[in-house]
Amino acid sequence: MTRFETDDSQARPGPAAIATRFPLATLGLLCLLLWAPGMLSLPPLDRDESRFAQASRQMLESGDFIDIRFGKEPRYKKPVGIYWLQAATTELVGLGARDRMWTYRLASLMGGIASTWLAWWTARAIAPPQVAFLGAALLASTLLLSAEATIATTDAVLLACILGTQGALLRLYVAARRGSAAPPRRILLAGWAALGLGVLVKGPVAPVVCAATAVALAAWDRDLRWLRGIRLMSGLVVVALIVAPWAIAIGLASHGRFYTQSLGTDFAAKLAGGQETHGAPPGYYLVLATLTFWPATLFVLPGLRDAIARRADAALRFLLAWTVSAWLLFELTPTKLPHYILPAYPALALMGALWAAKAGQFDPVGPAWRRATAIQFLIGAAALITAAVVLPARLGAGADAALIAMALVSLLGALAAALLLARVRVIPAAAVAIAAAVLLYATLTMIAAPELQQLWVSSRLAALAARNADAGDAPAAVAGFEEPSLVFQLGTATRLTDGRGAADAVARTPGLALVEDSERGAFFARLAQLRALPVAVGNVSGLNYSRGRTVHVTIYRARTPSSPPPSANQENNSQR
């Protein structure tokens, strides 16, 4: 009997027993503690988050829930699933307001919670409740899932879809290998439904990850017979019922351009080379894992080592095939972004939890592996804590006393977790590590991030434009700094143009022009041709982190001979 498999009639009702008695509620609360601070406090981010949110907003404004657009341009890179979810959450909780980023982020938070619950459900097929709870909690606490569940993008929702499919596939494989009854038809069809939703969220990614696991297992076992129970024809019908209505509608609405751009351009470009300068060699995700899998790194090396030693066990064999196939798939893809590897993380977290379940009584991997994983864990903690303290000093006004105090407490928690692991007090180590993550993520998102004023150029520009707007102004014209976060904060009608276009806009109708220095010469020259004078009402300097360069944007009005003098709220302001 392992440490987790205690006799409930004689065990004391400690925190672990209480947590696993109400696992979904407890895991949901943990997710809120980890992710809600960032969801509510971070400004709109570039570029993907603001593109997704703005396109979802335009669906609500236009009433067109088939076509996907950012401004006047079609956005044919991802299917419609995430836009529908973001539009729904904003309509339900936004109280009529469509300019609050947190309402769009709510879809990702729900996807993250669903991923955590489905990780628990997946683990329950092979482990007792407390082990399943620990595996799900470790996954929820990872930096990567915490980031994706905090911002308005696709990957937290996609992970939930993948887990729904993989959980059903795991049950089918383990039952076949152990000679037990196959999972009920409803579970297998639910897995297919999850796969269909995954296609609707991010195209072929979910099918590719799940197929890679099945292929890896078939090659490893040299046996395909277990796949006979997959209910292929019924499953394909379920997927078609979910995907086909919109797939046909967008094909007709876009005259086929959605498929040529999303599959022929976006997806194919990622496979052919490093798209949009996001190329990296194999090993990229392995290097990043010290940060992106933190704090679950405290268990990853012993968990992997133990799973490899016991690879004959059907459950661990499935988890290894899942991890290795997904990892190789993303490492060998030329285009790499940190979040692509997220589908491999649930299997790693579950292997770590399975090792932890017995390490308290008998550690099968030995102290060397515990020391190695503790070092990796502390390196990740040190990097994150250093970032929390150093970045505000470099990109803002500096770290205040509250930030330093919370960073120190997080560091003490990380040290305590490593020490507990060294003493083979595995479950307390996990609890302390997750608590340290809760505190550190709140420190990063609620205290450190708002101090990084040099990064939040769009938010500062939008606030400055709002202070200098007059009644009757036309929508703002933007030249040279066209980041999606600025469009989201200024509004859908924002005019994206160049220096000449911005001059035309403000010389002919009252309004503001936001002109980056690279377009200022063209702006001034065109105003001179139009016999208008630029009147600067404010400016913002900062770092465009999407492009990695500093920018300086000035907000202008145009004054013509017939224009009234500048109003009091148009006094020159400077934000540096």
C-alpha positions as CSV (number, residue, x, y, z in Angstrom):
1,M,0.0,0.0,0.0
2,T,1.5,3.4,-1.1
3,R,1.4,6.5,0.9
4,F,-1.6,7.7,-1.1
5,E,-3.5,4.4,-0.8
6,T,-4.3,4.7,2.9
7,D,-7.3,3.1,4.6
8,D,-9.8,6.0,4.8
9,S,-11.5,4.5,7.8
10,Q,-8.4,4.9,10.0
11,A,-6.6,7.8,8.4
12,R,-6.9,11.3,9.8
13,P,-8.9,13.7,7.6
14,G,-5.9,15.9,6.8
15,P,-5.7,18.6,4.1
16,A,-4.9,16.0,1.3
17,A,-7.9,13.9,2.3
18,I,-10.2,16.9,2.3
19,A,-8.8,18.1,-1.0
20,T,-9.4,14.8,-2.7
21,R,-12.8,14.4,-1.2
22,F,-13.8,17.5,-3.3
23,P,-11.2,17.3,-6.1
24,L,-12.8,19.4,-8.8
25,A,-13.8,22.2,-6.4
26,T,-10.3,22.3,-4.8
27,L,-8.5,22.2,-8.2
28,G,-10.8,24.9,-9.5
29,L,-9.9,27.1,-6.5
30,L,-6.2,26.5,-7.0
31,C,-6.6,27.5,-10.6
32,L,-8.2,30.8,-9.6
33,L,-5.5,31.5,-7.1
34,L,-2.8,30.8,-9.8
35,W,-4.4,32.6,-12.8
36,A,-7.0,35.2,-11.8
37,P,-4.5,37.8,-10.6
38,G,-2.8,37.9,-14.1
39,M,-6.1,37.7,-15.9
40,L,-7.4,40.8,-14.2
41,S,-4.2,42.9,-13.9
42,L,-2.2,42.5,-17.1
43,P,-2.8,45.1,-19.9
44,P,-3.7,43.8,-23.4
45,L,-0.7,42.0,-24.8
46,D,0.8,41.9,-28.3
47,R,0.4,40.3,-30.7
48,D,-1.7,37.2,-30.6
49,E,-3.8,38.0,-27.6
50,S,-5.0,41.3,-28.9
51,R,-5.6,39.9,-32.4
52,F,-7.8,37.2,-31.0
53,A,-9.7,39.5,-28.7
54,Q,-10.2,42.2,-31.4
55,A,-11.5,39.6,-33.9
56,S,-13.9,38.2,-31.3
57,R,-15.0,41.7,-30.5
58,Q,-15.7,42.4,-34.1
59,M,-17.9,39.3,-34.3
60,L,-20.1,40.8,-31.5
61,E,-20.1,44.2,-33.2
62,S,-21.0,42.9,-36.7
63,G,-23.1,39.9,-35.8
64,D,-21.1,37.8,-38.2
65,F,-20.0,34.6,-36.4
66,I,-18.8,32.8,-39.5
67,D,-16.1,35.1,-40.9
68,I,-13.1,36.1,-38.9
69,R,-11.7,39.6,-39.3
70,F,-9.1,41.9,-37.6
71,G,-10.1,45.4,-38.7
72,K,-11.0,45.2,-42.4
73,E,-8.6,42.4,-43.1
74,P,-9.6,38.6,-42.9
75,R,-7.8,36.7,-40.2
76,Y,-7.6,33.2,-41.7
77,K,-5.0,31.5,-39.5
78,K,-7.0,29.6,-36.9
79,P,-10.5,28.1,-36.9
80,V,-13.4,29.8,-35.2
81,G,-13.7,27.9,-31.9
82,I,-11.7,30.3,-29.7
83,Y,-13.4,33.4,-31.2
84,W,-16.8,31.9,-30.4
85,L,-15.7,31.2,-26.8
86,Q,-14.3,34.7,-26.3
87,A,-17.3,36.3,-27.8
88,A,-19.6,34.3,-25.6
89,T,-17.7,35.1,-22.3
90,T,-17.6,38.8,-23.2
91,E,-21.3,38.9,-24.0
92,L,-22.2,37.0,-20.8
93,V,-20.1,38.8,-18.3
94,G,-19.1,42.1,-20.0
95,L,-22.4,43.8,-19.2
96,G,-22.4,45.4,-22.6
97,A,-18.8,46.5,-22.5
98,R,-16.6,45.0,-25.2
99,D,-13.3,46.8,-24.5
100,R,-12.2,44.9,-21.3
101,M,-9.6,42.3,-22.0
102,W,-10.4,40.2,-19.0
103,T,-13.7,39.2,-20.5
104,Y,-11.9,37.6,-23.5
105,R,-9.4,36.0,-21.2
106,L,-12.1,34.3,-19.3
107,A,-12.4,31.7,-22.1
108,S,-8.7,30.7,-21.5
109,L,-9.2,30.6,-17.8
110,M,-12.1,28.2,-18.3
111,G,-10.0,26.2,-20.7
112,G,-7.2,26.0,-18.1
113,I,-9.7,24.8,-15.4
114,A,-11.1,22.2,-17.8
115,S,-7.6,21.0,-18.6
116,T,-6.9,20.6,-14.9
117,W,-10.1,18.7,-14.3
118,L,-9.5,16.5,-17.3
119,A,-5.9,15.8,-16.2
120,W,-7.4,14.5,-12.9
121,W,-10.0,12.4,-14.9
122,T,-7.2,11.0,-17.1
123,A,-5.1,10.1,-14.1
124,R,-8.0,8.4,-12.3
125,A,-7.9,5.7,-15.0
126,I,-4.5,4.6,-13.7
127,A,-4.1,6.0,-10.2
128,P,-5.9,6.6,-6.9
129,P,-7.6,9.9,-6.1
130,Q,-4.7,11.6,-4.3
131,V,-2.2,10.7,-7.0
132,A,-4.6,12.0,-9.7
133,F,-5.1,15.2,-7.6
134,L,-1.3,15.8,-7.3
135,G,-0.7,15.3,-11.0
136,A,-3.5,17.7,-12.0
137,A,-2.3,20.3,-9.4
138,L,1.3,20.0,-10.7
139,L,0.1,20.6,-14.3
140,A,-2.0,23.6,-13.2
141,S,0.9,25.2,-11.4
142,T,3.3,25.1,-14.3
143,L,4.4,28.4,-15.6
144,L,3.4,27.6,-19.2
145,L,-0.2,26.6,-18.4
146,S,-0.5,29.5,-16.0
147,A,0.6,31.9,-18.7
148,E,-1.8,30.4,-21.3
149,A,-4.8,30.3,-18.9
150,T,-4.2,34.0,-18.1
151,I,-4.2,35.4,-21.7
152,A,-6.8,35.4,-24.5
153,T,-5.2,32.8,-26.8
154,T,-6.0,29.3,-27.9
155,D,-3.7,27.0,-26.1
156,A,-5.4,26.4,-22.7
157,V,-8.6,25.5,-24.5
158,L,-6.7,23.3,-27.0
159,L,-5.1,21.5,-24.1
160,A,-8.5,20.6,-22.6
161,C,-9.5,19.2,-26.0
162,I,-6.3,17.1,-26.2
163,L,-6.7,15.8,-22.7
164,G,-10.3,14.8,-23.4
165,T,-9.1,12.7,-26.3
166,Q,-6.0,11.3,-24.7
167,G,-7.9,10.3,-21.5
168,A,-10.2,8.2,-23.6
169,L,-7.3,6.7,-25.6
170,L,-5.4,5.9,-22.4
171,R,-8.4,4.0,-21.1
172,L,-8.7,2.0,-24.3
173,Y,-5.0,1.1,-24.4
174,V,-4.7,0.1,-20.7
175,A,-7.8,-2.0,-20.9
176,A,-6.5,-3.8,-24.0
177,R,-3.1,-4.5,-22.4
178,R,-4.4,-5.6,-19.1
179,G,-7.2,-7.7,-20.6
180,S,-10.0,-5.8,-18.8
181,A,-13.2,-4.5,-20.2
182,A,-13.0,-1.8,-22.8
183,P,-14.2,1.7,-21.8
184,P,-17.9,2.4,-22.4
185,R,-19.0,3.7,-25.8
186,R,-19.9,7.0,-24.3
187,I,-16.4,7.7,-23.1
188,L,-14.9,6.8,-26.5
189,L,-17.4,9.1,-28.3
190,A,-16.7,11.8,-25.8
191,G,-13.1,11.5,-26.7
192,W,-13.9,11.9,-30.4
193,A,-16.1,14.9,-29.5
194,A,-13.1,16.5,-27.7
195,L,-11.0,15.9,-30.8
196,G,-13.6,17.6,-33.0
197,L,-13.7,20.6,-30.6
198,G,-9.9,20.6,-30.8
199,V,-10.0,20.9,-34.6
200,L,-12.5,23.8,-34.2
201,V,-10.0,25.5,-31.9
202,K,-6.7,25.0,-33.6
203,G,-7.1,22.9,-36.7
204,P,-4.9,19.8,-37.1
205,V,-2.9,20.2,-33.8
206,A,-5.1,18.0,-31.6
207,P,-5.4,15.2,-34.2
208,V,-1.7,15.2,-34.8
209,V,-0.7,15.0,-31.1
210,C,-3.2,12.2,-30.5
211,A,-2.3,10.3,-33.6
212,A,1.4,10.6,-32.8
213,T,0.8,8.9,-29.4
214,A,-1.1,6.1,-31.1
215,V,1.5,5.6,-33.7
216,A,4.3,5.6,-31.1
217,L,2.5,2.9,-29.1
218,A,1.8,0.8,-32.1
219,A,5.5,1.0,-33.2
220,W,6.7,0.3,-29.7
221,D,4.4,-2.7,-29.1
222,R,4.4,-3.8,-32.8
223,D,0.7,-4.3,-32.3
224,L,-2.2,-2.4,-33.7
225,R,-5.0,-4.7,-32.4
226,W,-5.8,-2.4,-29.4
227,L,-6.9,0.3,-31.9
228,R,-9.8,-1.9,-33.1
229,G,-12.0,-0.7,-30.3
230,I,-11.5,3.0,-31.2
231,R,-14.9,3.2,-32.9
232,L,-13.4,4.9,-35.9
233,M,-16.5,5.4,-38.1
234,S,-18.8,6.6,-35.3
235,G,-16.0,8.9,-34.1
236,L,-15.5,10.4,-37.5
237,V,-19.2,11.1,-37.7
238,V,-19.0,12.9,-34.3
239,V,-16.1,15.0,-35.5
240,A,-17.8,15.8,-38.8
241,L,-21.0,16.9,-37.0
242,I,-18.9,19.3,-34.9
243,V,-16.6,20.7,-37.5
244,A,-18.4,20.5,-40.8
245,P,-21.1,23.2,-40.4
246,W,-18.7,26.0,-39.8
247,A,-16.0,24.4,-42.2
248,I,-18.5,24.5,-45.0
249,A,-19.8,28.0,-44.1
250,I,-16.4,29.6,-44.0
251,G,-15.4,27.9,-47.2
252,L,-18.3,29.5,-48.9
253,A,-18.0,32.9,-47.2
254,S,-14.3,33.2,-47.9
255,H,-14.5,31.6,-51.4
256,G,-11.9,29.0,-50.2
257,R,-9.4,31.6,-49.0
258,F,-9.6,30.4,-45.4
259,Y,-8.1,27.1,-46.3
260,T,-5.5,28.4,-48.6
261,Q,-4.3,30.8,-45.9
262,S,-4.7,28.7,-42.8
263,L,-3.4,25.4,-44.2
264,G,-1.5,26.4,-47.3
265,T,0.2,29.5,-45.8
266,D,0.2,29.5,-42.0
267,F,0.4,25.8,-41.1
268,A,2.6,24.9,-44.1
269,A,5.0,27.8,-43.3
270,K,5.5,26.5,-39.8
271,L,6.5,23.1,-41.1
272,A,8.7,24.5,-43.9
273,G,10.8,27.0,-41.8
274,G,10.9,29.4,-38.9
275,Q,7.8,31.5,-39.5
276,E,8.0,35.2,-38.6
277,T,11.5,34.8,-37.1
278,H,10.3,32.1,-34.7
279,G,12.7,29.4,-35.9
280,A,14.9,27.6,-33.4
281,P,17.0,24.3,-33.4
282,P,15.9,21.1,-31.7
283,G,16.5,21.2,-28.0
284,Y,14.7,24.6,-27.7
285,Y,11.9,23.2,-25.5
286,L,14.3,21.1,-23.4
287,V,16.2,24.2,-22.5
288,L,13.1,26.2,-21.7
289,A,11.5,23.5,-19.6
290,T,13.4,24.6,-16.5
291,L,11.2,27.7,-16.6
292,T,8.1,26.6,-18.4
293,F,7.5,23.4,-16.4
294,W,8.4,25.1,-13.1
295,P,7.5,24.2,-10.2
296,A,6.6,20.7,-11.4
297,T,10.3,20.4,-12.3
298,L,10.7,19.3,-8.7
299,F,9.4,15.9,-9.8
300,V,10.1,15.6,-13.5
301,L,13.5,13.8,-13.5
302,P,12.6,11.2,-10.9
303,G,9.2,10.7,-12.6
304,L,10.8,10.1,-16.0
305,R,13.5,7.9,-14.6
306,D,10.9,5.8,-12.7
307,A,8.6,5.6,-15.7
308,I,11.4,4.4,-18.0
309,A,12.4,1.7,-15.4
310,R,8.8,0.5,-15.3
311,R,8.0,0.9,-19.0
312,A,6.4,-2.5,-19.2
313,D,3.5,-1.2,-17.2
314,A,0.7,-0.2,-19.7
315,A,-0.1,3.1,-18.1
316,L,3.5,4.3,-17.9
317,R,4.1,3.1,-21.4
318,F,1.3,5.3,-22.6
319,L,2.5,8.3,-20.7
320,L,6.1,7.8,-22.1
321,A,4.8,7.4,-25.7
322,W,2.6,10.6,-25.2
323,T,5.6,12.6,-23.9
324,V,8.2,11.4,-26.4
325,S,6.1,11.6,-29.5
326,A,4.7,15.1,-28.7
327,W,8.1,16.4,-27.7
328,L,9.8,15.1,-30.9
329,L,6.9,16.4,-32.9
330,F,7.4,20.0,-31.7
331,E,11.2,19.9,-31.4
332,L,11.5,18.9,-35.0
333,T,9.0,21.5,-36.3
334,P,11.1,24.5,-37.5
335,T,8.8,27.2,-36.2
336,K,8.9,27.2,-32.4
337,L,7.1,29.3,-29.7
338,P,7.3,28.5,-26.0
339,H,3.6,27.4,-25.8
340,Y,3.7,24.9,-28.6
341,I,5.1,22.2,-26.2
342,L,2.1,22.4,-23.7
343,P,0.4,19.2,-25.0
344,A,3.3,17.2,-23.7
345,Y,3.1,18.5,-20.2
346,P,0.2,16.6,-18.7
347,A,2.0,13.2,-19.2
348,L,5.1,14.6,-17.5
349,A,3.1,15.9,-14.6
350,L,1.3,12.5,-14.1
351,M,4.6,10.6,-14.2
352,G,5.9,12.9,-11.5
353,A,2.9,12.3,-9.4
354,L,3.1,8.5,-9.8
355,W,6.7,8.6,-8.6
356,A,5.8,10.9,-5.7
357,A,3.0,8.4,-4.6
358,K,5.6,5.9,-3.5
359,A,8.7,7.9,-2.9
360,G,7.7,8.7,0.7
361,Q,8.0,5.0,1.6
362,F,10.4,3.7,-1.0
363,D,12.2,5.9,-3.5
364,P,13.0,3.8,-6.6
365,V,15.4,6.3,-8.2
366,G,17.7,7.2,-5.4
367,P,19.1,10.5,-4.0
368,A,21.1,11.5,-7.0
369,W,18.0,12.0,-9.1
370,R,16.4,14.0,-6.3
371,R,19.4,16.2,-6.0
372,A,19.4,16.8,-9.8
373,T,15.7,17.7,-9.9
374,A,16.1,20.0,-6.9
375,I,18.9,21.9,-8.6
376,Q,16.8,22.3,-11.8
377,F,13.9,23.5,-9.6
378,L,16.0,26.0,-7.8
379,I,17.5,27.4,-11.0
380,G,14.0,28.0,-12.4
381,A,12.9,29.6,-9.1
382,A,16.0,31.9,-9.1
383,A,15.4,33.0,-12.7
384,L,11.8,33.9,-12.1
385,I,12.4,35.7,-8.8
386,T,15.3,37.6,-10.3
387,A,13.1,38.7,-13.2
388,A,10.4,39.9,-10.8
389,V,13.0,42.2,-9.0
390,V,15.3,43.2,-11.9
391,L,12.8,43.9,-14.7
392,P,11.0,46.7,-12.9
393,A,14.3,48.4,-12.3
394,R,15.2,48.2,-16.0
395,L,11.8,48.9,-17.6
396,G,10.0,50.8,-14.9
397,A,10.5,52.9,-11.7
398,G,12.1,50.0,-9.8
399,A,11.2,47.3,-7.3
400,D,9.3,48.5,-4.3
401,A,9.3,47.1,-0.8
402,A,6.2,45.0,-1.3
403,L,7.6,43.4,-4.4
404,I,10.9,42.6,-2.8
405,A,9.2,41.1,0.3
406,M,7.0,38.8,-1.8
407,A,9.9,37.8,-3.9
408,L,11.9,36.8,-0.8
409,V,9.0,34.8,0.6
410,S,8.7,33.0,-2.7
411,L,12.4,32.2,-2.6
412,L,12.1,30.9,0.9
413,G,9.2,28.7,-0.2
414,A,11.3,27.3,-3.1
415,L,14.2,26.6,-0.8
416,A,11.9,24.9,1.7
417,A,10.4,22.7,-1.1
418,A,13.8,21.6,-2.2
419,L,14.9,20.8,1.4
420,L,11.7,18.8,2.0
421,L,12.4,16.8,-1.2
422,A,15.9,16.1,-0.1
423,R,14.4,14.6,3.1
424,V,12.0,12.5,1.0
425,R,9.0,14.4,2.4
426,V,7.6,14.4,-1.1
427,I,4.0,15.5,-0.6
428,P,4.8,18.4,1.7
429,A,7.5,19.4,-0.8
430,A,4.8,19.5,-3.5
431,A,2.4,21.5,-1.4
432,V,5.1,24.1,-0.6
433,A,6.3,24.3,-4.2
434,I,2.8,25.0,-5.5
435,A,2.2,27.6,-2.7
436,A,5.4,29.3,-3.8
437,A,4.2,29.3,-7.4
438,V,0.9,30.9,-6.3
439,L,2.7,33.7,-4.5
440,L,5.3,34.2,-7.2
441,Y,2.8,34.4,-10.1
442,A,0.8,37.0,-8.2
443,T,4.0,38.9,-7.6
444,L,4.9,38.8,-11.3
445,T,1.5,39.7,-12.6
446,M,0.0,42.1,-10.0
447,I,3.1,43.9,-8.7
448,A,6.1,43.5,-11.1
449,A,4.3,43.6,-14.5
450,P,2.4,46.9,-13.9
451,E,5.7,48.5,-13.1
452,L,7.1,47.7,-16.6
453,Q,5.9,51.0,-18.0
454,Q,8.4,50.9,-20.9
455,L,6.6,47.8,-22.3
456,W,3.0,49.1,-22.1
457,V,3.3,51.7,-24.9
458,S,-0.2,50.9,-26.2
459,S,-1.9,51.3,-22.9
460,R,-0.2,54.6,-22.2
461,L,-1.0,55.9,-25.7
462,A,-4.6,54.9,-25.4
463,A,-4.9,56.6,-22.0
464,L,-3.2,59.8,-23.3
465,A,-5.5,59.8,-26.4
466,A,-8.6,59.5,-24.2
467,R,-7.5,62.5,-22.1
468,N,-7.0,64.6,-25.2
469,A,-10.1,63.5,-27.2
470,D,-12.8,66.0,-28.0
471,A,-16.5,65.3,-28.6
472,G,-17.1,64.8,-32.3
473,D,-13.6,63.5,-33.0
474,A,-13.2,61.0,-35.8
475,P,-11.6,57.7,-34.9
476,A,-7.9,58.0,-34.3
477,A,-5.4,57.5,-37.2
478,V,-2.3,55.5,-36.4
479,A,1.0,55.6,-38.4
480,G,4.1,53.6,-37.7
481,F,3.0,51.9,-34.5
482,E,0.2,49.5,-35.5
483,E,0.3,47.0,-32.7
484,P,-2.9,45.0,-32.2
485,S,-3.1,46.0,-28.5
486,L,-3.4,49.7,-29.5
487,V,-6.2,48.9,-32.0
488,F,-8.0,46.9,-29.3
489,Q,-7.8,49.8,-26.8
490,L,-8.6,52.6,-29.2
491,G,-11.5,50.7,-30.9
492,T,-12.4,48.9,-34.0
493,A,-12.8,52.0,-36.1
494,T,-9.1,53.0,-35.5
495,R,-7.5,53.9,-38.9
496,L,-4.2,52.2,-39.5
497,T,-2.3,54.1,-42.1
498,D,1.0,55.7,-42.9
499,G,2.3,59.3,-42.3
500,R,0.6,60.7,-45.4
501,G,-2.7,58.9,-44.6
502,A,-2.7,60.2,-41.0
503,A,-2.2,63.7,-42.2
504,D,-5.1,63.4,-44.6
505,A,-7.3,62.1,-41.9
506,V,-6.7,64.8,-39.3
507,A,-6.5,67.7,-41.8
508,R,-10.0,66.9,-43.2
509,T,-11.9,65.8,-40.1
510,P,-11.2,66.7,-36.4
511,G,-9.4,63.9,-34.6
512,L,-6.1,62.6,-33.3
513,A,-3.1,61.2,-35.2
514,L,-0.7,58.9,-33.4
515,V,2.5,59.1,-35.4
516,E,5.7,57.2,-34.7
517,D,8.9,59.0,-35.4
518,S,9.6,56.8,-38.5
519,E,6.5,58.3,-40.2
520,R,6.8,61.9,-38.8
521,G,8.6,63.3,-41.9
522,A,5.9,62.1,-44.3
523,F,3.2,63.3,-41.9
524,F,4.7,66.8,-41.7
525,A,5.3,67.0,-45.5
526,R,1.7,66.0,-46.3
527,L,0.3,68.5,-43.7
528,A,2.3,71.3,-45.4
529,Q,0.8,70.4,-48.7
530,L,-2.6,70.6,-47.1
531,R,-1.8,74.0,-45.5
532,A,-2.2,72.6,-42.0
533,L,0.0,72.8,-39.0
534,P,0.7,69.9,-36.6
535,V,-0.2,70.5,-33.0
536,A,1.4,68.0,-30.6
537,V,-0.8,67.2,-27.6
538,G,1.4,64.5,-26.0
539,N,4.0,61.8,-26.6
540,V,5.0,58.4,-25.4
541,S,8.4,56.6,-25.5
542,G,9.0,52.9,-24.7
543,L,10.0,49.5,-26.0
544,N,8.0,47.7,-28.6
545,Y,8.7,44.2,-27.3
546,S,7.1,42.6,-30.3
547,R,9.8,44.1,-32.6
548,G,12.5,44.5,-30.0
549,R,13.1,48.2,-30.6
550,T,12.4,51.5,-28.9
551,V,9.7,53.7,-30.2
552,H,8.6,57.3,-29.8
553,V,5.0,58.1,-30.7
554,T,3.5,61.7,-30.7
555,I,-0.2,62.5,-30.7
556,Y,-1.1,65.3,-33.0
557,R,-4.0,67.4,-34.0
558,A,-4.0,69.4,-37.3
559,R,-4.7,73.1,-37.2
560,T,-5.9,74.8,-40.4
561,P,-6.5,78.5,-40.8
562,S,-10.2,78.0,-40.0
563,S,-9.5,75.7,-37.0
564,P,-10.2,77.0,-33.4
565,P,-7.2,77.3,-31.1
566,P,-6.2,74.3,-29.1
567,S,-8.5,73.5,-26.2
568,A,-7.3,73.3,-22.6
569,N,-7.1,69.5,-22.6
570,Q,-4.7,69.6,-25.6
571,E,-1.8,70.9,-23.6
572,N,1.5,69.2,-24.4
573,N,2.1,66.1,-22.3
574,S,5.1,63.9,-22.3
575,Q,5.4,60.3,-21.1
576,R,8.9,58.8,-21.1
